[in-house]
Amino acid sequence: MSSGPSAQEIWKDATWLAQAVDPRAGLVRLVEMTPDDYREASFLDDRMFQQRPRITHLVPWASVLGSAPSSPRRDARWILHISHVGSTLIARLLGEIDGVLSVREPRALRDLTFFPAEVRARFIPLVQVLFSRSFTPDGAALIKATSFVSEIAAELIPDNGKALFLYTTPKSFISGILAGENSRKELAGRAEQRMARLANRGVQLPPPRHEADLAAAAWASEMVALQSVSNADVRWADFDTVLEDMPGSLTWMAEFFGFDASKKRLEEIATGPLTRRYSKATQYEYSPELRRELLAEAGRTHRADIDSALAMLDAASETAPLLRNALDRAQAES
């Protein structure tokens, strides 16, 4: 383990990404990044090391904590979301605004979810500071977490911090899952975990009858986690509604987060090439039109199962207020 960057180098800007953290060992992995590195990387978990070699250092957490500024920034903006709702696209687009550093799915946030709340409490305050760094004094950091991090959203977002919560209606979500081979493969493997997450928040679902039920449980587990957040300044957005007016959506998102961008610049971003590429791998085309076609096809093919899964969620919500709130929110947008 090398000594790593100096305290001055760590805290002057976002060059040294706190990519991973190990509370048990008391270590943080710092990875050297440029603004272009952040812009190009879809994910900042360990997949980033598959792209090319990186300069990394394992540094004692205590040394980073001890060198932190006395009055640090904690003003990172956050994107939390359920899975498969275009969060990477939104984070990419907002990251095109001058002065906005878009940090997509750093592993460190996911690492913390595997530890008890009392352990996380010793690490999250400094994590909030580390992820508020940018490359200019008046710049802003936008952090997009992976969907599983929503489990600790209430702890992660500072009081009165600004967060965008992205979701889709349960029908759209289930159709999207059933439209994709890879998304269907992971349903069964995570079913038990999702049922446990729901039970911890007072939601009991019956045993699944088919893939649509598994997808419905995935939607419910992720939505009730977000519904549990009450300490932050939150705006919710249905991704399918966002796609209907991307220029208008980016405008209100930028205003909400306090990002300075002209109407012309936001129009350029919203109608630019990123909106027609698969945001997790921009070499592939994936347009809003294609998304609508795939959802419609899956909806027709699996109509009976989807309808029964939606009825199952509605019945379960009679004794689960958080789930009822989530369904009401989705219904209001549909």
Salt bridges, closest charged atoms under 4 A:
ASP37 OD1 - ARG52 NH2 2.48
ASP37 OD1 - ARG54 NH1 3.84
ASP45 OD2 - ARG47 NH2 2.59
ASP46 OD1 - ARG29 NH1 3.13
ASP46 OD2 - ARG107 NH1 2.83
ASP75 OD2 - ARG73 NH2 2.94
ASP75 OD2 - ARG77 NH1 3.81
GLU96 OE1 - ARG39 NH2 2.77
GLU105 OE1 - ARG47 NH2 3.87
GLU105 OE2 - LYS144 NZ 2.71
ASP111 OD1 - ARG107 NE 2.92
GLU151 OE2 - ARG197 NE 2.79
GLU151 OE2 - ARG201 NH1 2.89
GLU155 OE2 - ARG120 NH2 2.60
GLU181 OE2 - LYS185 NZ 3.54
GLU186 OE1 - ARG190 NH1 3.65
GLU186 OE1 - ARG194 NH2 3.45
GLU211 OE1 - ARG184 NH2 2.50
ASP213 OD2 - ARG209 NE 2.69
ASP213 OD1 - HIS210 ND1 3.86
GLU222 OE2 - ARG194 NH2 3.89
ASP233 OD2 - LYS162 NZ 2.86
ASP240 OD1 - ARG291 NE 2.93
GLU268 OE1 - ARG265 NH1 3.37
GLU285 OE2 - ARG277 NH1 3.77
GLU289 OE1 - ARG276 NH2 3.32
GLU289 OE2 - ARG292 NH2 3.75
ASP305 OD1 - HIS210 NE2 3.76
ASP307 OD2 - ARG303 NE 3.95
ASP314 OD1 - ARG324 NH1 2.85
ASP328 OD1 - ARG324 NE 3.11
